[in-house]
């Protein structure tokens, strides 16, 4: 039971990353590879601030959102000002962030085991670490969903949605699509940086390679969440994305419980994503085959 709760706790924190991926992948309709850099950036900044300056973990966590948003700003500027395709712009940012993250850490990884973090603070109230992390995850996820609901109901938020739906029509209606894209990248990567900061505190360390595969994890969580329900409101969609993240962690736990090699985790992650993305196409093909069979039977 404790192992399952551990996966749930991690799933909640990874859910913030999944929400960030959802904003660019579904709202802006672009694949943003900045994820793997901004996630690690949030973790390295939090770890360095807590380790080097003994900063209050809540303040350090807020800064992880801000620094992640700045990474999104770079990608947005490369895309909108230099007219570099979004995917390539994000890869450029991600590549540059590797060196920046390494400079911030000063080494390959930085431990936080003896430092005051959100987890250690919460454990003063809740002794069990797993339950403490779940409480932190629920609080932060609920706060972020509430803020996103408010933000995307504003004029700027609605303009971002319109840009993702049809940027040419949005431009024709006087929306500054370059600005809305930049803001969208910033909000998305802010959430991803926040996820990195929280997971670093949960794991007790930050590592320069901890963001590798983060994009696959985020996409898998989004796709699994979308399979839960259709035609949902914005808030419910965000909740299903977080739930998708939890389900994803439980699937990985199942793989480990079946005694598969831990080195194959990334392979199973890719397979989970491939299956989740392929199911709708298989369903559509099945419906077409069934429809054609019925039509052929009537003609006969």
C-alpha positions, -999 to 999 in steps of 0.1 A, spaced: 0 0 0 28 24 9 44 18 -26 11 27 -43 8 58 -22 44 67 -32 35 65 -68 4 86 -62 25 113 -45 50 114 -73 21 114 -99 7 145 -83 40 164 -86 45 152 -121 10 163 -128 22 199 -128 46 190 -156 17 173 -174 -4 204 -171 24 225 -186 28 201 -215 -10 202 -220 -10 240 -224 15 239 -252 5 206 -268 -33 212 -268 -39 249 -262 -11 263 -283 -10 233 -306 29 230 -306 53 204 -293 76 222 -269 109 204 -261 119 231 -237 103 208 -211 134 187 -206 155 218 -199 130 239 -179 121 210 -156 158 205 -147 162 242 -144 135 245 -117 151 216 -98 186 231 -100 176 266 -90 156 253 -59 184 230 -49 211 256 -52 191 283 -33 182 260 -5 217 244 -3 238 275 -8 217 302 7 193 283 31 164 301 14 129 295 26 117 265 5 84 282 -3 102 312 -17 126 290 -36 97 270 -50 80 302 -63 113 312 -79 113 278 -97 81 288 -114 96 322 -124 129 308 -137 109 281 -157 88 309 -172 120 327 -183 131 296 -201 97 296 -219 103 333 -227 135 324 -245 117 298 -266 89 322 -273 113 349 -285 132 325 -307 100 314 -323 82 347 -327 110 372 -332 135 351 -352 108 331 -369 124 298 -359 99 269 -360 86 262 -325 100 227 -322 135 237 -333 134 268 -311 125 247 -281 153 222 -289 178 251 -290 166 263 -256 167 228 -242 203 223 -254 215 256 -240 198 249 -207 219 218 -201 251 239 -197 232 265 -177 219 238 -153 253 223 -149 267 257 -141 240 263 -115 246 230 -98 284 233 -100 285 195 -103 265 166 -118 241 164 -88 234 183 -56 220 166 -24 194 181 -2 192 154 24 203 176 53 185 208 42 151 223 51 127 217 23 89 218 18 89 180 26 108 183 58 86 213 69 54 193 62 68 163 80 68 184 112 30 183 109 26 149 92 52 123 102 47 100 72 67 113 42 45 99 15 13 114 31 32 147 35 41 148 -2 5 140 -12 -7 169 9 19 192 -7 9 179 -41 -28 184 -36 -23 219 -22 -1 231 -51 -21 213 -78 -53 228 -65 -38 263 -63 -23 261 -99 -56 248 -114 -75 277 -97 -50 302 -110 -51 288 -145 -89 288 -145 -88 325 -135 -60 333 -160 -76 316 -190 -109 333 -184 -92 367 -188 -89 385 -221 -53 374 -225 -61 338 -216 -90 337 -241 -66 352 -267 -41 324 -261 -69 298 -266 -79 316 -298 -43 316 -311 -40 279 -306 -73 272 -323 -67 294 -353 -38 319 -352 -46 333 -387 -82 342 -377 -69 355 -344 -45 379 -362 -73 390 -385 -93 399 -354 -65 421 -340 -49 396 -315 -11 399 -311 -5 362 -317 33 366 -311 26 379 -276 0 353 -268 24 325 -279 52 339 -257 29 341 -227 17 306 -234 53 293 -235 60 311 -202 30 298 -183 37 263 -195 73 262 -186 66 280 -154 45 250 -143 72 226 -155 99 245 -136 77 243 -105 73 205 -110 111 202 -111 115 222 -80 90 202 -60 104 168 -73 139 178 -63 127 185 -28 108 152 -28 138 132 -41 163 150 -19 186 160 -47 188 176 -81 206 160 -111 216 176 -144 200 147 -163 167 144 -143 148 161 -172 156 134 -197 124 118 -209 102 144 -192 85 152 -225 74 116 -230 61 115 -194 42 147 -199 27 136 -232 18 101 -219 0 118 -189 -19 141 -212 -30 113 -236 -40 90 -207 -60 119 -191 -78 126 -224 -88 90 -227 -107 93 -193 -133 117 -207 -143 139 -237 -159 173 -240 -148 183 -205 -145 218 -191 -111 234 -188 -108 227 -151 -120 191 -155 -95 186 -183 -67 197 -161 -78 174 -134 -79 144 -158 -44 153 -169 -32 152 -133 -51 119 -129 -34 107 -161 0 114 -145 -10 94 -114 -21 65 -136 11 67 -156 32 63 -124 10 34 -113 16 17 -147 54 21 -142 50 6 -107 32 -24 -122 61 -29 -146 86 -29 -118 64 -52 -97 64 -77 -126 102 -79 -121 112 -62 -154 146 -47 -156 145 -11 -143 167 -1 -172 137 -8 -195 115 18 -178 121 44 -206 112 17 -232 80 10 -214 73 47 -211 76 50 -249 54 20 -254 27 34 -231 28 67 -250 27 49 -284 -3 28 -273 -21 57 -258 -17 78 -290 -25 48 -313 -57 37 -296 -79 65 -312 -66 56 -347 -73 19 -341 -108 27 -329 -115 49 -359 -102 22 -383 -123 -4 -366 -155 17 -370 -147 22 -407 -142 -15 -412 -175 -23 -393 -193 3 -413 -180 -10 -446 -190 -45 -437 -225 -34 -429 -227 -15 -461 -214 -45 -481 -239 -68 -464 -268 -45 -473 -257 -43 -509 -254 -81 -511 
